[in-house]
């Protein structure tokens, strides 16, 4: 499956048109269910904890996510497209 398709590019353009966290939050709320927002927020929390070098077990205990999910997120943090790392770096600025 080609995930970098026209629809995803259009969605990315919509995100990039937004000017601040407030606009992005409102867009996300309109776009996603509460459950989807919770899941994405949980995944980002795991990324932040991984960036702090917490162990998978410690992250699992703190978040309630399985170590399998933490491992999957860590894989994408370290071997994905670089999106997580870019966001972490941008937040440092």
Secondary structure, 3 states (H helix, E strand, C coil): CCCCCHHHHHHHHHHHHCCCHHHHHHHHHHHCCHHHHHHHHHHHHHHHHHHCCCCHHHHHHHHCCCHHHHHHHHHHHHHCCCHHHHHHHHHHC
